[in-house]
């Protein structure tokens, strides 16, 4: 029996998203469960292996989904993953902006006396390199999912005000899947994640739907935090509540991080508005 998957394109977006996720889980779970049972003695390795397989299957499903549902062959172009010099430059610009934002936030806190910079770890150079690789991997993976596939699905049904907010909400929720008591304890991080998700959408809209700026900006934020946290660059003085500096030393789980993201969002939103006027 041959199924005509093009009818899915006419379904409302919640149903389309649900169908895609069900397809993805049907591909992933038969592989992930045996691996989990085999490697459960090493939780870290289990997570790395199973999540890598999940993402590779996500990429494979995108080929099938776009070809069978939307009759699109080069789907990555529609998502903004174009291999051009301009997109590459925007990736580097985003990377430097995200890195500068993170360090700028901690420099302000150091001036206020809330943190102090200390001598970094002995293997600091290696930490910088490892952090860059991890940040680019996370940036590419998450941005292709959230500002690539998910955003394009939302744009098919909703106007800009709705799809920008919806993308931010879904981004925050999927980063907040944890026990209820942890959700309550770390809740200040949630509005920051919503704002970050929306900011990354504005960044993409402000750069003619190219994904490079999003990958770079997201990666730069992760890279900066990795360098500071893993490299042991700062100590907290305890002069203020973690509500200001960030719960669990997570900079976006505090008032200062939220204010900083607010400034970043204004910058990206203005860029998006300017780009829309020029189009």
WOFEN-V235588 format. One line per field, one symbol per residue. phi: phi as a letter, one per 40 degrees, with the letter a starting at -180 (. if undefined). psi: psi as a letter, one per 20 degrees, with the letter a starting at -180 (. if undefined). burial: + if it has 9 or more other C-alpha atoms within 8 Angstrom, else -. A space follows every 10 residues. Layout:
phi->???
psi->???
burial->???
//
This chain:
phi->.bcccccccc ccddcccccc ccdcccccdc ccccccccbc cbdccdcccc cccdcccccc ccccdccccb fbcccccccg cbcbcccccc cccccccccc cccccccccc ccgcbbcbcc cccccccccc ccccccccdc cccccccbdc ccccccbbcc cccccccccc dccccbcadd cccccbddcc cccccccccc cdccccbfgc cdcccccccc cccccccccc cgcbbccgcb cdccchcfgc cccacccccc cccccccccc ccccccccc
psi->pppnihhhhi qqhhgggggg hggghhhggh ghghhghhji inhghggggh hggghhhggg hhggghghgi kpgmhhghij mpmrhghggh ghghghgggh gghhghgghh hijhrqqrpr qhkhghgggg hgggghgggg ghhhggiegg ghghhhhqrh gghggggggg gggiiknrqg hhgghjhihg hhhghgghhh ghgghilkjq ighggggghh gggghggggh iliqqpijhr qihgippkko hjkrgggggg hgghhgghgg gggghhhh.
burial->-----+--+- --+--++--+ ---+--++-- -+--++--++ -----+---+ --+++-++-- ++++++++++ ----+---++ ++----++++ ++++++++++ +++-++--++ --++++---- ---+--++-- ++-+++++++ ++++++++++ +++++----- --++++++++ +++------- -++--+++++ ++++++++++ +++++++-++ ++++++++++ +++++++++- +++++----- -++++++--+ ++++++++-+ ++-++--+++ ++++++---
//
